[in-house]
């Protein structure tokens, strides 16, 4: 059996804010958008050009309070060619970012966590 990941779904409180965040912070583009007014929700699929994996943003019309993310350490992860430049770009944009860390002090690279408007964490890893 061959399994291919298609998308990851996250629930968002402010659809436009989330779309702007993922566009500006991670260069994702809206691939398609489907609105279901009878069921009061919208799905927006975002991805990188020429990539098949998508991030699905699910927006429920009547939600007024942020979703509970949980107390685990669930997160999305992306790689980047220049970690320090990416880190500085995210800090300059005013996003919530953690410090650059490394699991091995002698290793090149490292990672940091970026937080989206709903509190989801994205691990940005040196490629």
C-alpha positions in Angstrom: 0.0 0.0 0.0 1.2 3.5 -0.8 -0.1 6.4 1.3 0.4 10.0 0.3 -0.4 12.8 2.7 -2.9 15.2 1.1 -3.7 17.9 3.7 -3.7 18.8 7.4 -6.8 20.6 8.7 -6.8 23.3 11.4 -9.8 25.3 12.6 -9.5 29.1 12.5 -11.4 31.8 14.2 -10.7 34.6 11.7 -10.4 33.3 8.2 -9.0 36.4 6.5 -6.4 36.9 9.3 -5.3 33.2 8.9 -5.1 33.4 5.2 -3.0 36.5 5.4 -0.7 34.9 8.0 0.0 31.8 6.0 0.4 33.8 2.8 2.8 36.3 4.3 4.6 34.1 6.9 5.0 30.9 4.8 4.3 32.0 1.2 1.3 29.7 0.9 -1.3 30.5 -1.7 -5.0 29.8 -1.8 -5.4 26.7 -4.0 -9.2 26.6 -3.7 -12.0 27.7 -1.4 -15.3 26.0 -0.8 -18.2 27.7 1.0 -21.0 25.7 2.6 -23.6 28.3 3.7 -26.2 25.7 4.5 -23.9 24.1 7.0 -22.3 27.4 8.0 -18.6 26.7 7.3 -15.9 27.5 4.7 -12.9 25.4 3.7 -9.8 27.1 2.3 -6.9 25.0 1.0 -3.5 26.7 0.9 -0.3 25.3 -0.6 3.0 26.2 -2.2 3.1 26.4 -6.0 4.0 23.0 -7.5 3.4 21.2 -4.2 0.6 18.7 -3.6 0.4 18.9 0.2 -2.2 21.4 1.4 -3.1 23.1 4.6 -6.9 23.2 5.1 -8.3 26.1 7.1 -11.7 25.3 8.4 -13.8 28.3 9.3 -17.2 27.9 11.2 -19.4 30.9 10.8 -20.8 31.2 14.3 -17.7 30.5 16.3 -16.9 33.4 18.7 -14.2 32.0 21.0 -10.8 30.6 20.0 -10.5 26.9 19.7 -8.7 25.0 22.4 -5.4 23.8 21.0 -4.6 21.4 23.8 -1.6 21.0 26.1 0.4 18.6 24.0 3.1 19.7 21.7 1.4 19.2 18.4 2.7 21.4 15.5 3.3 21.7 11.8 6.8 21.7 10.5 8.5 23.4 7.5 12.1 23.6 6.3 13.8 26.7 5.1 17.1 27.3 3.3 18.2 30.2 5.5 16.9 29.9 9.1 18.4 33.1 10.4 17.0 35.2 7.6 13.6 33.6 8.0 13.7 34.2 11.8 14.5 37.8 11.3 11.8 38.2 8.7 9.2 36.7 11.0 10.4 38.9 14.0 10.3 42.0 11.8 6.8 41.2 10.7 5.7 41.2 14.4 4.8 37.5 14.5 5.2 35.5 17.7 8.4 33.6 17.4 10.5 31.6 19.9 14.3 31.6 20.1 16.4 29.7 17.6 17.4 26.4 19.2 19.4 23.3 18.4 19.1 19.8 19.7 22.9 19.5 19.3 25.1 22.5 20.2 27.7 21.4 17.8 25.3 21.0 14.9 24.7 23.5 12.1 21.2 24.8 11.7 18.6 24.6 14.3 14.9 25.5 14.5 12.4 27.9 16.0 8.7 28.0 16.5 6.4 30.5 14.9 2.8 30.9 16.2 -0.2 31.6 14.0 -3.2 33.8 14.9 -5.1 30.9 16.5 -2.2 29.6 18.6 -1.0 26.8 16.3 2.7 26.4 16.3 4.9 25.9 13.3 8.4 24.6 13.6 10.7 26.2 11.2 13.8 24.0 10.6 17.1 24.7 8.8 17.1 22.6 5.7 
